[in-house]
């Protein structure tokens, strides 16, 4: 085995991690964590059910990212030639089998938590493939589809908790996440189009405006729940981070610059989720959620930036 072949095998795992956008996984697993924590009573937290819900989210999210590249392989040969599939680092057949395995494992894990969680997982899979295969490039309806994916993802955690609180009581919280993600998706659609400064700031302002209802809710609850005001801290950090990145992107307005704003906004889901927990008077859980930002940033630094390596014999 020559050195180049050895290096190719060494990076095989890295190629699959890039295929599933491993740097975004922390943003997916915190959604069911938040849903579980806001629905379960302090005395009824089950480590198994909580971890299972997070694993289900990770598996389905990873399958969705892999499927995204399978559907877009021809477009990516021009727009993103460094991704594992267009670069030839992973074959379509291997990626398809890998995606099917992830879905199967996710559904099996969901089945272990009962019929409600299983049905939600199945719905999440369907929404994911509806987006990737049909609605991704269809404007607002595609954005709403992506927002619905995140809504169901948090709802999955609520269902796994099996507490007294139901989605009927808690729906504004996952809905806030859904609207935020829909706004991010709308911005991401502009990476392939020419966008001027006014357009960029208008879309970024739309993203930030989705945070206002949660901020108002937190202030309103600061009386009966003294720690609820802490939600303003991660929300302020998130708003400042997104706006500062947008200000830098406005200098060049290249697809890469717009993509950096999208990446920051997606990573900022962790801060939004922590704010949701703070707003519900759960400061410890909110801090735990916010701390997930550290490994997410490390994954972006050491995984997302790795250049593709052409396969060798």
Buried (B, 14 or more C-beta within 10 A) or exposed (E): EEEEEEEBEEBEEBBBBBBBBBBBBBBBBBBBBBBBBBBBEEEEBBEEBBBBBBBBBBBBBBBBBBBBBBBBBEEBEEEBEEBBBBBEBBEEEBBEEBBEEBBEBBBEBBBEBEEBBBEBBBBBBEBBBBBBEEBBEEEEEBBBBBBBBBBBBBBBBBBBBBBEBBBEEBBEBBBBBBBBBBBBBBBBBBBEEEBEEEBBBEBBEBBBEBBEEBBEBBBEBBEEBEBBBBBBBBBBBBBEBBBEBBBEBBEEBEBEBBBBBBBBBBBBBBBBBBBBBBBBBBBEBBBBBBEBBEEBBEBBEEBBEBEBBEBEE
